[in-house]
Amino acid sequence: MKKFIYICANSFFYMFSTFFLFVFLFSILSLFEKYEFFDAPFVDILENDIDGFNVKISIPFIEGIVKYQFSYTIIFMWLWLLFYAIFFYVLKDFFKIFIDNELFTAKHLNKLKIFFRLNFIPIILNIGSIVMGWIENKKVSFEEEYFFVFIHTCIAIIIYTYIDIFKKGQRLQEENDLTI
Amino acid sequence: MAIIVNLDVMLAKRKMRSKELAEIIGITTANLSVLKSGKAKAIRFSTLEAICKALDCQPADILEYKQD
């Protein structure tokens, strides 16, 4: 079961990193297409889109579509995808801990701390965007932001508990190793 | 730590090397070194018994209490 979860996290990491690389590469190519240097595959320049998007990238195999504007917002999209690629890489490392023979080591504790801290990035960013929405009186719903804050807070609490258990476990392991 | 391990003294008295004692009592030289340096957190009765047997001494000859 542990191995299965590790494989799942590993697959998520590869899926997200491939998705990130694909979107990153083709969003750069879309800039070239915009200025008519050449016709990039999977990229369509949109005109008069209802939602105001300028570009559409079609993702093969999964029939997905990514729409965006030619503005600084594209950087946020890259960062969002890059963050989740890193997140799943660290998650993969987190599950790897439970497969290893020795559980309570300083190295594993550090991995847990990194994963714990990583969860604060989306929490802070999403709270920031909710607060900015309130200040600017935007009439948009923040369901997605609330969802991400909730999910990452839950993960952070669980990881914090794990960190505490690992600290105690490490102390016991040390005592056991130093019992001659 | 208030408990002092006088294993070095007993080894010198019995003219025995650490490696030899480690082999007799069945622990690694690294673990015996941890014990001699006072870094050990605890000692098993079985280890203490084996040391006493090998060095022909009493636990009090190896362990000593000194107030900090």
gemmi code that builds the backbone of each chain (N, CA, C; Angstrom):
import gemmi

chains = {
    "A": [
        ("MET", (0.831, -1.214, 0.000), (0.000, 0.000, 0.000), (0.863, 1.261, 0.000)),
        ("LYS", (1.929, 1.210, 0.872), (2.833, 2.365, 0.971), (3.515, 2.612, -0.378)),
        ("LYS", (3.912, 1.495, -0.997), (4.592, 1.565, -2.291), (3.631, 2.118, -3.352)),
        ("PHE", (2.364, 1.708, -3.240), (1.351, 2.148, -4.205), (1.150, 3.670, -4.110)),
        ("ILE", (1.076, 4.179, -2.857), (0.894, 5.625, -2.651), (2.119, 6.373, -3.180)),
        ("TYR", (3.303, 5.797, -2.947), (4.542, 6.411, -3.439), (4.527, 6.490, -4.965)),
        ("ILE", (4.081, 5.410, -5.602), (4.011, 5.383, -7.071), (3.005, 6.433, -7.567)),
        ("CYS", (1.877, 6.563, -6.847), (0.858, 7.566, -7.212), (1.458, 8.973, -7.146)),
        ("ALA", (2.163, 9.273, -6.024), (2.771, 10.604, -5.848), (3.816, 10.846, -6.940)),
        ("ASN", (4.560, 9.793, -7.257), (5.574, 9.865, -8.309), (4.925, 10.188, -9.653)),
        ("SER", (3.793, 9.508, -9.936), (3.086, 9.744, -11.200), (2.566, 11.176, -11.260)),
        ("PHE", (2.008, 11.658, -10.127), (1.508, 13.038, -10.071), (2.626, 14.023, -10.364)),
        ("PHE", (3.830, 13.735, -9.807), (4.985, 14.611, -10.037), (5.323, 14.657, -11.521)),
        ("TYR", (5.391, 13.488, -12.157), (5.747, 13.451, -13.581), (4.660, 14.102, -14.436)),
        ("MET", (3.392, 13.891, -14.047), (2.293, 14.480, -14.799), (2.352, 16.004, -14.727)),
        ("PHE", (2.534, 16.533, -13.514), (2.564, 17.980, -13.330), (3.785, 18.607, -13.974)),
        ("SER", (4.956, 17.945, -13.841), (6.148, 18.539, -14.439), (6.057, 18.521, -15.968)),
        ("THR", (5.463, 17.449, -16.537), (5.288, 17.389, -17.994), (4.304, 18.478, -18.435)),
        ("PHE", (3.215, 18.593, -17.662), (2.193, 19.610, -17.961), (2.802, 21.008, -17.894)),
        ("PHE", (3.611, 21.240, -16.850), (4.263, 22.544, -16.692), (5.181, 22.834, -17.873)),
        ("LEU", (6.025, 21.852, -18.225), (6.968, 22.044, -19.328), (6.232, 22.295, -20.648)),
        ("PHE", (5.141, 21.540, -20.836), (4.346, 21.682, -22.065), (3.753, 23.088, -22.157)),
        ("VAL", (3.092, 23.505, -21.085), (2.440, 24.831, -21.076), (3.492, 25.936, -21.182)),
        ("PHE", (4.595, 25.774, -20.469), (5.673, 26.775, -20.477), (6.236, 26.954, -21.892)),
        ("LEU", (6.542, 25.817, -22.512), (7.131, 25.846, -23.849), (6.165, 26.440, -24.877)),
        ("PHE", (4.903, 25.965, -24.845), (3.958, 26.424, -25.868), (3.428, 27.822, -25.596)),
        ("SER", (3.460, 28.272, -24.351), (3.048, 29.659, -24.094), (4.133, 30.618, -24.602)),
        ("ILE", (5.389, 30.168, -24.561), (6.463, 30.998, -25.144), (6.326, 30.996, -26.674)),
        ("LEU", (6.022, 29.808, -27.210), (5.845, 29.711, -28.672), (4.653, 30.546, -29.151)),
        ("SER", (3.636, 30.653, -28.255), (2.450, 31.438, -28.641), (2.803, 32.917, -28.849)),
        ("LEU", (3.809, 33.384, -28.113), (4.272, 34.769, -28.288), (4.844, 34.960, -29.690)),
        ("PHE", (5.589, 33.947, -30.140), (6.152, 33.992, -31.495), (5.037, 33.940, -32.533)),
        ("GLU", (4.043, 33.113, -32.218), (2.924, 32.986, -33.164), (2.147, 34.299, -33.258)),
        ("LYS", (2.036, 34.966, -32.113), (1.290, 36.232, -32.081), (1.901, 37.247, -33.061)),
        ("TYR", (3.231, 37.272, -33.069), (3.895, 38.216, -33.964), (4.174, 37.618, -35.346)),
        ("GLU", (3.492, 36.483, -35.615), (3.483, 35.807, -36.916), (4.862, 35.408, -37.427)),
        ("PHE", (5.663, 34.942, -36.495), (6.955, 34.407, -36.935), (6.758, 33.009, -37.517)),
        ("PHE", (5.930, 32.224, -36.869), (5.614, 30.889, -37.401), (4.345, 30.351, -36.737)),
        ("ASP", (3.866, 29.247, -37.285), (2.630, 28.655, -36.771), (2.986, 27.523, -35.798)),
        ("ALA", (2.812, 27.764, -34.514), (3.166, 26.749, -33.506), (2.044, 25.720, -33.380)),
        ("PRO", (2.382, 24.456, -33.238), (1.325, 23.446, -33.068), (0.657, 23.575, -31.694)),
        ("PHE", (-0.550, 23.124, -31.563), (-1.387, 23.129, -30.346), (-1.761, 24.544, -29.861)),
        ("VAL", (-1.291, 25.572, -30.588), (-1.534, 26.947, -30.133), (-2.487, 27.656, -31.089)),
        ("ASP", (-3.507, 28.306, -30.524), (-4.447, 29.102, -31.337), (-4.546, 30.500, -30.750)),
        ("ILE", (-4.361, 31.484, -31.605), (-4.535, 32.869, -31.150), (-6.030, 33.201, -31.239)),
        ("LEU", (-6.593, 33.651, -30.121), (-8.037, 33.919, -30.083), (-8.320, 35.399, -30.342)),
        ("GLU", (-9.367, 35.622, -31.075), (-9.818, 37.001, -31.294), (-11.273, 37.085, -30.863)),
        ("ASN", (-11.611, 38.128, -30.184), (-12.974, 38.352, -29.675), (-13.473, 37.209, -28.775)),
        ("ASP", (-12.626, 36.752, -27.881), (-13.047, 35.707, -26.941), (-13.983, 36.326, -25.895)),
        ("ILE", (-15.026, 35.584, -25.526), (-16.038, 36.126, -24.582), (-15.388, 36.490, -23.238)),
        ("ASP", (-14.489, 35.623, -22.787), (-13.852, 35.865, -21.480), (-12.618, 36.765, -21.566)),
        ("GLY", (-12.275, 37.200, -22.735), (-11.155, 38.123, -22.903), (-9.787, 37.460, -22.981)),
        ("PHE", (-9.762, 36.144, -23.243), (-8.472, 35.453, -23.365), (-7.899, 35.650, -24.765)),
        ("ASN", (-6.557, 35.648, -24.863), (-5.894, 35.886, -26.151), (-5.391, 34.609, -26.817)),
        ("VAL", (-5.082, 33.606, -25.992), (-4.460, 32.385, -26.537), (-5.142, 31.142, -25.974)),
        ("LYS", (-5.109, 30.088, -26.768), (-5.640, 28.800, -26.316), (-4.601, 27.734, -26.647)),
        ("ILE", (-4.224, 26.949, -25.638), (-3.309, 25.830, -25.895), (-4.105, 24.544, -25.734)),
        ("SER", (-4.099, 23.728, -26.765), (-4.813, 22.444, -26.691), (-3.839, 21.381, -26.218)),
        ("ILE", (-4.230, 20.686, -25.165), (-3.348, 19.638, -24.630), (-3.738, 18.298, -25.252)),
        ("PRO", (-2.792, 17.664, -25.938), (-3.132, 16.386, -26.583), (-3.390, 15.278, -25.557)),
        ("PHE", (-3.963, 14.212, -26.000), (-4.305, 12.995, -25.229), (-5.440, 13.214, -24.225)),
        ("ILE", (-5.349, 14.296, -23.416), (-6.402, 14.479, -22.403), (-7.488, 15.453, -22.872)),
        ("GLU", (-7.326, 15.973, -24.088), (-8.298, 16.889, -24.688), (-8.518, 18.143, -23.835)),
        ("GLY", (-7.515, 18.541, -23.107), (-7.633, 19.713, -22.240), (-7.320, 20.998, -22.973)),
        ("ILE", (-7.816, 22.097, -22.412), (-7.567, 23.419, -23.015), (-7.078, 24.377, -21.930)),
        ("VAL", (-6.028, 25.121, -22.252), (-5.544, 26.160, -21.338), (-5.670, 27.492, -22.061)),
        ("LYS", (-6.436, 28.408, -21.444), (-6.620, 29.731, -22.058), (-5.956, 30.776, -21.178)),
        ("TYR", (-5.347, 31.758, -21.780), (-4.726, 32.825, -20.991), (-4.609, 34.112, -21.806)),
        ("GLN", (-4.255, 35.179, -21.093), (-4.084, 36.481, -21.750), (-2.594, 36.763, -21.935)),
        ("PHE", (-2.288, 37.617, -22.901), (-0.897, 38.049, -23.062), (-0.625, 39.175, -22.064)),
        ("SER", (-0.363, 38.803, -20.835), (-0.065, 39.813, -19.807), (0.814, 39.164, -18.737)),
        ("TYR", (1.068, 39.897, -17.670), (1.905, 39.359, -16.592), (1.254, 38.141, -15.921)),
        ("THR", (-0.062, 37.966, -16.133), (-0.764, 36.846, -15.476), (-0.206, 35.485, -15.904)),
        ("ILE", (0.411, 35.482, -17.082), (0.999, 34.226, -17.580), (2.117, 33.731, -16.633)),
        ("ILE", (2.817, 34.702, -16.024), (3.886, 34.351, -15.079), (3.293, 33.638, -13.867)),
        ("PHE", (2.112, 34.092, -13.409), (1.442, 33.438, -12.276), (1.033, 32.013, -12.630)),
        ("MET", (0.615, 31.846, -13.893), (0.223, 30.505, -14.330), (1.445, 29.569, -14.322)),
        ("TRP", (2.580, 30.077, -14.809), (3.818, 29.280, -14.808), (4.210, 28.935, -13.379)),
        ("LEU", (4.167, 29.963, -12.513), (4.569, 29.748, -11.112), (3.643, 28.754, -10.415)),
        ("TRP", (2.347, 28.838, -10.730), (1.369, 27.929, -10.131), (1.691, 26.483, -10.518)),
        ("LEU", (1.938, 26.291, -11.823), (2.257, 24.940, -12.302), (3.600, 24.457, -11.761)),
        ("LEU", (4.576, 25.364, -11.719), (5.898, 25.007, -11.192), (5.792, 24.642, -9.709)),
        ("PHE", (4.975, 25.415, -8.965), (4.811, 25.129, -7.539), (4.251, 23.720, -7.329)),
        ("TYR", (3.204, 23.355, -8.093), (2.614, 22.020, -7.889), (3.529, 20.903, -8.380)),
        ("ALA", (4.379, 21.185, -9.362), (5.381, 20.193, -9.777), (6.343, 19.960, -8.607)),
        ("ILE", (6.797, 21.046, -7.965), (7.690, 20.936, -6.803), (6.953, 20.264, -5.633)),
        ("PHE", (5.684, 20.660, -5.439), (4.871, 20.117, -4.343), (4.784, 18.588, -4.449)),
        ("PHE", (4.504, 18.098, -5.652), (4.380, 16.647, -5.806), (5.730, 15.948, -5.743)),
        ("TYR", (6.796, 16.680, -6.079), (8.136, 16.099, -5.929), (8.434, 15.888, -4.439)),
        ("VAL", (8.096, 16.906, -3.637), (8.329, 16.813, -2.186), (7.389, 15.770, -1.568)),
        ("LEU", (6.159, 15.690, -2.104), (5.195, 14.691, -1.619), (5.712, 13.277, -1.895)),
        ("LYS", (6.330, 13.125, -3.062), (6.936, 11.837, -3.451), (8.016, 11.474, -2.426)),
        ("ASP", (8.822, 12.479, -2.077), (9.880, 12.291, -1.077), (9.294, 11.942, 0.286)),
        ("PHE", (8.147, 12.572, 0.607), (7.466, 12.329, 1.881), (7.039, 10.863, 1.982)),
        ("PHE", (6.456, 10.320, 0.918), (6.022, 8.922, 0.954), (7.202, 7.955, 0.901)),
        ("LYS", (8.303, 8.433, 0.345), (9.506, 7.594, 0.264), (10.030, 7.290, 1.676)),
        ("ILE", (9.788, 8.238, 2.594), (10.227, 8.080, 3.988), (9.714, 6.761, 4.557)),
        ("PHE", (8.430, 6.463, 4.282), (7.796, 5.292, 4.880), (8.243, 3.976, 4.236)),
        ("ILE", (8.887, 4.072, 3.080), (9.384, 2.861, 2.412), (10.770, 2.502, 2.948)),
        ("ASP", (11.550, 3.532, 3.316), (12.909, 3.302, 3.822), (12.912, 2.429, 5.086)),
        ("ASN", (14.023, 1.740, 5.291), (14.123, 0.841, 6.454), (14.173, 1.609, 7.765)),
        ("GLU", (15.023, 2.637, 7.799), (15.144, 3.430, 9.026), (14.220, 4.641, 8.915)),
        ("LEU", (13.308, 4.745, 9.871), (12.265, 5.772, 9.769), (12.654, 7.097, 10.422)),
        ("PHE", (13.097, 7.024, 11.661), (13.316, 8.257, 12.437), (14.754, 8.775, 12.296)),
        ("THR", (15.031, 9.413, 11.176), (16.359, 9.989, 10.972), (16.233, 11.497, 10.777)),
        ("ALA", (17.351, 12.197, 10.978), (17.359, 13.666, 10.831), (17.012, 14.065, 9.397)),
        ("LYS", (17.460, 13.249, 8.439), (17.202, 13.529, 7.020), (15.694, 13.497, 6.735)),
        ("HIS", (15.028, 12.485, 7.288), (13.586, 12.360, 7.077), (12.823, 13.496, 7.756)),
        ("LEU", (13.306, 13.882, 8.927), (12.674, 14.985, 9.662), (12.781, 16.286, 8.858)),
        ("ASN", (13.934, 16.494, 8.230), (14.125, 17.685, 7.390), (13.186, 17.682, 6.193)),
        ("LYS", (12.993, 16.503, 5.597), (12.085, 16.379, 4.451), (10.668, 16.765, 4.867)),
        ("LEU", (10.270, 16.305, 6.053), (8.935, 16.632, 6.562), (8.786, 18.133, 6.794)),
        ("LYS", (9.850, 18.752, 7.343), (9.809, 20.194, 7.617), (9.671, 20.985, 6.315)),
        ("ILE", (10.393, 20.546, 5.271), (10.315, 21.220, 3.968), (8.877, 21.128, 3.430)),
        ("PHE", (8.301, 19.930, 3.521), (6.939, 19.715, 3.029), (5.933, 20.551, 3.829)),
        ("PHE", (6.167, 20.650, 5.135), (5.304, 21.447, 6.021), (5.337, 22.923, 5.598)),
        ("ARG", (6.554, 23.436, 5.401), (6.699, 24.855, 5.032), (6.134, 25.154, 3.645)),
        ("LEU", (6.262, 24.193, 2.754), (5.783, 24.361, 1.379), (4.277, 24.630, 1.333)),
        ("ASN", (3.543, 24.060, 2.294), (2.093, 24.249, 2.327), (1.675, 25.668, 2.679)),
        ("PHE", (2.591, 26.424, 3.262), (2.258, 27.802, 3.637), (2.218, 28.741, 2.431)),
        ("ILE", (2.931, 28.389, 1.369), (2.966, 29.247, 0.175), (1.555, 29.425, -0.417)),
        ("PRO", (0.838, 28.307, -0.762), (-0.523, 28.513, -1.300), (-1.480, 29.108, -0.277)),
        ("ILE", (-1.276, 28.798, 1.021), (-2.174, 29.365, 2.051), (-2.036, 30.886, 2.047)),
        ("ILE", (-0.785, 31.370, 2.110), (-0.542, 32.820, 2.153), (-1.028, 33.497, 0.867)),
        ("LEU", (-0.699, 32.886, -0.296), (-1.083, 33.494, -1.577), (-2.600, 33.568, -1.747)),
        ("ASN", (-3.281, 32.464, -1.358), (-4.738, 32.449, -1.514), (-5.423, 33.399, -0.538)),
        ("ILE", (-4.927, 33.455, 0.697), (-5.494, 34.405, 1.667), (-5.263, 35.832, 1.155)),
        ("GLY", (-4.057, 36.055, 0.623), (-3.723, 37.365, 0.050), (-4.684, 37.757, -1.044)),
        ("SER", (-4.990, 36.793, -1.943), (-5.894, 37.115, -3.059), (-7.325, 37.338, -2.553)),
        ("ILE", (-7.746, 36.600, -1.493), (-9.096, 36.806, -0.923), (-9.175, 38.210, -0.304)),
        ("VAL", (-8.125, 38.557, 0.465), (-8.090, 39.868, 1.130), (-8.084, 40.994, 0.089)),
        ("MET", (-7.276, 40.800, -0.970), (-7.224, 41.815, -2.040), (-8.600, 41.980, -2.699)),
        ("GLY", (-9.294, 40.841, -2.860), (-10.646, 40.866, -3.429), (-11.602, 41.668, -2.555)),
        ("TRP", (-11.481, 41.480, -1.228), (-12.343, 42.212, -0.282), (-12.048, 43.719, -0.347)),
        ("ILE", (-10.728, 44.022, -0.356), (-10.324, 45.436, -0.372), (-10.816, 46.125, -1.644)),
        ("GLU", (-10.617, 45.432, -2.768), (-11.014, 46.036, -4.053), (-12.505, 45.884, -4.345)),
        ("ASN", (-13.241, 45.241, -3.433), (-14.690, 45.019, -3.568), (-15.067, 44.302, -4.857)),
        ("LYS", (-14.253, 43.307, -5.212), (-14.532, 42.562, -6.443), (-15.730, 41.650, -6.211)),
        ("LYS", (-16.613, 41.600, -7.195), (-17.797, 40.752, -7.041), (-17.534, 39.382, -7.686)),
        ("VAL", (-16.548, 38.700, -7.155), (-16.248, 37.346, -7.641), (-16.253, 36.400, -6.450)),
        ("SER", (-16.560, 35.151, -6.734), (-16.566, 34.185, -5.626), (-15.162, 33.607, -5.471)),
        ("PHE", (-14.806, 33.311, -4.233), (-13.454, 32.800, -3.964), (-13.501, 31.332, -3.551)),
        ("GLU", (-14.443, 30.599, -4.128), (-14.613, 29.187, -3.745), (-13.326, 28.403, -3.910)),
        ("GLU", (-12.652, 28.631, -5.053), (-11.410, 27.909, -5.344), (-10.327, 28.253, -4.322)),
        ("GLU", (-10.224, 29.548, -3.982), (-9.221, 30.012, -3.011), (-9.481, 29.404, -1.625)),
        ("TYR", (-10.771, 29.411, -1.222), (-11.135, 28.835, 0.087), (-10.785, 27.350, 0.117)),
        ("PHE", (-11.056, 26.684, -1.019), (-10.783, 25.256, -1.120), (-9.286, 24.979, -0.945)),
        ("PHE", (-8.456, 25.764, -1.645), (-7.003, 25.574, -1.552), (-6.481, 25.884, -0.148)),
        ("VAL", (-7.024, 26.942, 0.476), (-6.612, 27.290, 1.850), (-6.970, 26.137, 2.782)),
        ("PHE", (-8.197, 25.606, 2.629), (-8.660, 24.515, 3.493), (-7.782, 23.268, 3.326)),
        ("ILE", (-7.570, 22.871, 2.063), (-6.792, 21.654, 1.771), (-5.365, 21.772, 2.320)),
        ("HIS", (-4.700, 22.904, 2.018), (-3.300, 23.047, 2.446), (-3.180, 23.220, 3.955)),
        ("THR", (-4.207, 23.822, 4.590), (-4.172, 23.929, 6.054), (-4.289, 22.528, 6.667)),
        ("CYS", (-5.197, 21.719, 6.118), (-5.365, 20.341, 6.619), (-4.048, 19.571, 6.467)),
        ("ILE", (-3.423, 19.675, 5.300), (-2.162, 18.956, 5.052), (-1.101, 19.444, 6.040)),
        ("ALA", (-1.023, 20.782, 6.230), (-0.013, 21.350, 7.137), (-0.211, 20.835, 8.561)),
        ("ILE", (-1.477, 20.744, 9.015), (-1.756, 20.246, 10.379), (-1.312, 18.783, 10.508)),
        ("ILE", (-1.653, 17.992, 9.494), (-1.280, 16.564, 9.524), (0.248, 16.430, 9.551)),
        ("ILE", (0.924, 17.207, 8.712), (2.393, 17.120, 8.645), (3.017, 17.599, 9.958)),
        ("TYR", (2.385, 18.617, 10.571), (2.904, 19.111, 11.861), (2.852, 17.990, 12.904)),
        ("THR", (1.748, 17.228, 12.882), (1.616, 16.086, 13.811), (2.702, 15.054, 13.526)),
        ("TYR", (2.920, 14.799, 12.250), (3.965, 13.845, 11.852), (5.341, 14.321, 12.341)),
        ("ILE", (5.606, 15.629, 12.194), (6.903, 16.186, 12.612), (7.105, 15.935, 14.105)),
        ("ASP", (6.022, 16.175, 14.891), (6.086, 15.970, 16.335), (6.372, 14.493, 16.656)),
        ("ILE", (5.673, 13.602, 15.961), (5.870, 12.151, 16.179), (7.305, 11.777, 15.807)),
        ("PHE", (7.783, 12.319, 14.681), (9.133, 12.001, 14.213), (10.193, 12.502, 15.191)),
        ("LYS", (9.949, 13.679, 15.802), (10.905, 14.214, 16.767), (11.023, 13.276, 17.965)),
        ("LYS", (9.846, 12.817, 18.455), (9.842, 11.886, 19.593), (10.466, 10.553, 19.188)),
        ("GLY", (10.121, 10.106, 17.996), (10.670, 8.851, 17.487), (12.180, 8.911, 17.336)),
        ("GLN", (12.658, 10.068, 16.868), (14.110, 10.238, 16.686), (14.830, 10.167, 18.031)),
        ("ARG", (14.197, 10.769, 19.065), (14.784, 10.750, 20.403), (14.858, 9.309, 20.936)),
        ("LEU", (13.772, 8.560, 20.718), (13.733, 7.158, 21.162), (14.753, 6.315, 20.402)),
        ("GLN", (14.850, 6.599, 19.080), (15.810, 5.873, 18.236), (17.238, 6.121, 18.714)),
        ("GLU", (17.512, 7.400, 19.049), (18.837, 7.784, 19.542), (19.169, 7.056, 20.853)),
        ("GLU", (18.165, 7.033, 21.738), (18.352, 6.345, 23.029), (18.588, 4.860, 22.818)),
        ("ASN", (17.823, 4.298, 21.879), (17.955, 2.871, 21.584), (19.327, 2.558, 20.984)),
        ("ASP", (19.789, 3.453, 20.082), (21.099, 3.252, 19.455), (22.225, 3.381, 20.467)),
        ("LEU", (22.003, 4.204, 21.502), (23.053, 4.423, 22.500), (22.885, 3.541, 23.735)),
        ("THR", (22.024, 2.551, 23.610), (21.919, 1.556, 24.688), (22.811, 0.386, 24.299)),
        ("ILE", (23.863, 0.208, 25.091), (24.855, -0.814, 24.734), (24.549, -2.129, 25.477)),
    ],
    "B": [
        ("MET", (27.578, 13.868, 32.781), (26.698, 12.847, 33.376), (27.267, 12.376, 34.712)),
        ("ALA", (26.398, 12.091, 35.666), (26.842, 11.720, 37.015), (27.402, 10.296, 37.106)),
        ("ILE", (27.035, 9.459, 36.150), (27.550, 8.078, 36.158), (28.831, 8.025, 35.315)),
        ("ILE", (29.896, 7.575, 35.933), (31.185, 7.513, 35.221), (31.522, 6.048, 34.920)),
        ("VAL", (31.945, 5.821, 33.688), (32.302, 4.457, 33.285), (33.823, 4.301, 33.410)),
        ("ASN", (34.216, 3.399, 34.283), (35.658, 3.180, 34.511), (36.178, 1.941, 33.780)),
        ("LEU", (35.673, 1.755, 32.605), (36.039, 0.566, 31.837), (37.519, 0.580, 31.450)),
        ("ASP", (38.025, 1.756, 31.150), (39.441, 1.911, 30.773), (40.359, 1.427, 31.897)),
        ("VAL", (39.997, 1.804, 33.126), (40.796, 1.450, 34.304), (40.838, -0.067, 34.468)),
        ("MET", (39.638, -0.686, 34.354), (39.561, -2.143, 34.512), (40.301, -2.877, 33.394)),
        ("LEU", (40.209, -2.324, 32.183), (40.919, -2.939, 31.047), (42.432, -2.886, 31.286)),
        ("ALA", (42.905, -1.752, 31.821), (44.335, -1.594, 32.109), (44.763, -2.560, 33.215)),
        ("LYS", (43.885, -2.687, 34.243), (44.212, -3.596, 35.347), (44.319, -5.041, 34.874)),
        ("ARG", (43.416, -5.417, 33.955), (43.396, -6.813, 33.446), (44.317, -6.980, 32.234)),
        ("LYS", (44.964, -5.888, 31.835), (45.860, -5.875, 30.669), (45.166, -6.458, 29.427)),
        ("MET", (43.993, -5.940, 29.204), (43.201, -6.410, 28.057), (42.940, -5.252, 27.092)),
        ("ARG", (42.940, -5.561, 25.809), (42.653, -4.523, 24.805), (41.136, -4.399, 24.596)),
        ("SER", (40.726, -3.221, 24.157), (39.288, -2.956, 23.913), (38.729, -3.918, 22.865)),
        ("LYS", (39.528, -4.143, 21.812), (39.088, -4.998, 20.712), (38.812, -6.427, 21.218)),
        ("GLU", (39.727, -6.865, 22.096), (39.620, -8.213, 22.652), (38.325, -8.338, 23.479)),
        ("LEU", (38.092, -7.319, 24.340), (36.891, -7.337, 25.186), (35.626, -7.301, 24.327)),
        ("ALA", (35.647, -6.452, 23.295), (34.480, -6.343, 22.400), (34.163, -7.698, 21.776)),
        ("GLU", (35.209, -8.428, 21.388), (35.006, -9.750, 20.776), (34.425, -10.737, 21.779)),
        ("ILE", (34.946, -10.681, 23.031), (34.476, -11.625, 24.053), (32.998, -11.378, 24.388)),
        ("ILE", (32.651, -10.110, 24.594), (31.264, -9.830, 25.014), (30.284, -9.716, 23.838)),
        ("GLY", (30.825, -9.712, 22.633), (29.959, -9.749, 21.440), (29.322, -8.422, 21.075)),
        ("ILE", (30.059, -7.330, 21.251), (29.569, -6.032, 20.747), (30.638, -5.449, 19.819)),
        ("THR", (30.283, -4.447, 19.088), (31.249, -3.857, 18.149), (32.223, -2.946, 18.917)),
        ("THR", (33.394, -2.730, 18.345), (34.378, -1.842, 18.994), (33.845, -0.410, 19.046)),
        ("ALA", (33.025, -0.072, 18.052), (32.423, 1.276, 18.028), (31.502, 1.454, 19.231)),
        ("ASN", (30.683, 0.412, 19.522), (29.777, 0.481, 20.665), (30.539, 0.484, 21.991)),
        ("LEU", (31.636, -0.268, 22.027), (32.444, -0.292, 23.253), (33.089, 1.075, 23.480)),
        ("SER", (33.472, 1.703, 22.373), (34.054, 3.047, 22.452), (33.027, 4.055, 22.979)),
        ("VAL", (31.752, 3.898, 22.522), (30.654, 4.766, 22.998), (30.494, 4.583, 24.511)),
        ("LEU", (30.564, 3.336, 24.930), (30.419, 3.018, 26.364), (31.567, 3.615, 27.180)),
        ("LYS", (32.808, 3.452, 26.649), (33.996, 3.950, 27.366), (34.004, 5.477, 27.463)),
        ("SER", (33.530, 6.130, 26.399), (33.558, 7.604, 26.380), (32.439, 8.231, 27.215)),
        ("GLY", (31.515, 7.411, 27.702), (30.418, 7.925, 28.536), (29.284, 8.523, 27.727)),
        ("LYS", (29.289, 8.236, 26.400), (28.216, 8.784, 25.557), (26.970, 7.895, 25.563)),
        ("ALA", (27.118, 6.677, 26.099), (25.990, 5.737, 26.109), (24.872, 6.248, 27.006)),
        ("LYS", (23.632, 6.053, 26.561), (22.475, 6.502, 27.349), (22.091, 5.445, 28.376)),
        ("ALA", (22.355, 4.171, 28.045), (21.985, 3.074, 28.948), (22.852, 1.863, 28.667)),
        ("ILE", (22.900, 0.976, 29.651), (23.648, -0.277, 29.441), (22.735, -1.449, 29.821)),
        ("ARG", (22.695, -2.436, 28.959), (21.837, -3.601, 29.216), (22.482, -4.457, 30.308)),
        ("PHE", (21.647, -5.118, 31.126), (22.166, -6.022, 32.173), (23.006, -7.136, 31.538)),
        ("SER", (22.570, -7.594, 30.367), (23.294, -8.691, 29.698), (24.705, -8.239, 29.298)),
        ("THR", (24.843, -6.985, 28.856), (26.160, -6.443, 28.476), (27.031, -6.289, 29.726)),
        ("LEU", (26.391, -5.756, 30.793), (27.115, -5.547, 32.047), (27.597, -6.894, 32.598)),
        ("GLU", (26.727, -7.873, 32.516), (27.064, -9.222, 32.998), (28.252, -9.787, 32.204)),
        ("ALA", (28.200, -9.619, 30.893), (29.272, -10.124, 30.025), (30.599, -9.414, 30.317)),
        ("ILE", (30.541, -8.111, 30.570), (31.768, -7.345, 30.876), (32.349, -7.833, 32.206)),
        ("CYS", (31.466, -7.955, 33.205), (31.916, -8.406, 34.534), (32.549, -9.800, 34.452)),
        ("LYS", (31.935, -10.647, 33.623), (32.442, -12.014, 33.453), (33.809, -11.987, 32.769)),
        ("ALA", (33.920, -11.195, 31.730), (35.165, -11.122, 30.950), (36.302, -10.492, 31.755)),
        ("LEU", (35.963, -9.503, 32.557), (37.012, -8.793, 33.309), (37.158, -9.292, 34.760)),
        ("ASP", (36.318, -10.242, 35.107), (36.300, -10.825, 36.453), (36.242, -9.710, 37.517)),
        ("CYS", (35.166, -8.945, 37.422), (34.992, -7.825, 38.347), (33.530, -7.648, 38.724)),
        ("GLN", (33.236, -6.653, 39.547), (31.870, -6.343, 39.964), (31.368, -5.110, 39.175)),
        ("PRO", (30.039, -4.964, 39.022), (29.529, -3.765, 38.325), (30.069, -2.460, 38.921)),
        ("ALA", (30.252, -2.435, 40.227), (30.756, -1.219, 40.893), (32.189, -0.879, 40.475)),
        ("ASP", (32.920, -1.887, 39.978), (34.280, -1.612, 39.502), (34.247, -0.840, 38.164)),
        ("ILE", (33.150, -1.002, 37.461), (33.032, -0.360, 36.138), (32.259, 0.955, 36.199)),
        ("LEU", (31.198, 0.939, 37.006), (30.346, 2.127, 37.096), (30.539, 2.836, 38.433)),
        ("GLU", (30.590, 4.155, 38.350), (30.797, 4.955, 39.562), (29.857, 6.164, 39.524)),
        ("TYR", (29.316, 6.520, 40.677), (28.442, 7.703, 40.734), (29.190, 8.878, 41.345)),
        ("LYS", (29.170, 9.989, 40.610), (29.777, 11.240, 41.143), (28.766, 12.347, 40.983)),
        ("GLN", (28.576, 13.125, 42.051), (27.606, 14.206, 41.978), (28.130, 15.332, 41.066)),
        ("ASP", (27.234, 15.866, 40.230), (27.634, 16.934, 39.291), (28.018, 18.222, 40.001)),
    ],
}
model = gemmi.Model(1)
for chain_id, residues in chains.items():
    chain = gemmi.Chain(chain_id)
    for i, (resn, *xyz) in enumerate(residues, 1):
        res = gemmi.Residue()
        res.name, res.seqid = resn, gemmi.SeqId(i, " ")
        for name, pos in zip(("N", "CA", "C"), xyz):
            atom = gemmi.Atom()
            atom.name, atom.element = name, gemmi.Element(name[0])
            atom.pos, atom.b_iso = gemmi.Position(*pos), 0.0
            res.add_atom(atom)
        chain.add_residue(res)
    model.add_chain(chain)
structure = gemmi.Structure()
structure.add_model(model)
structure.setup_entities()
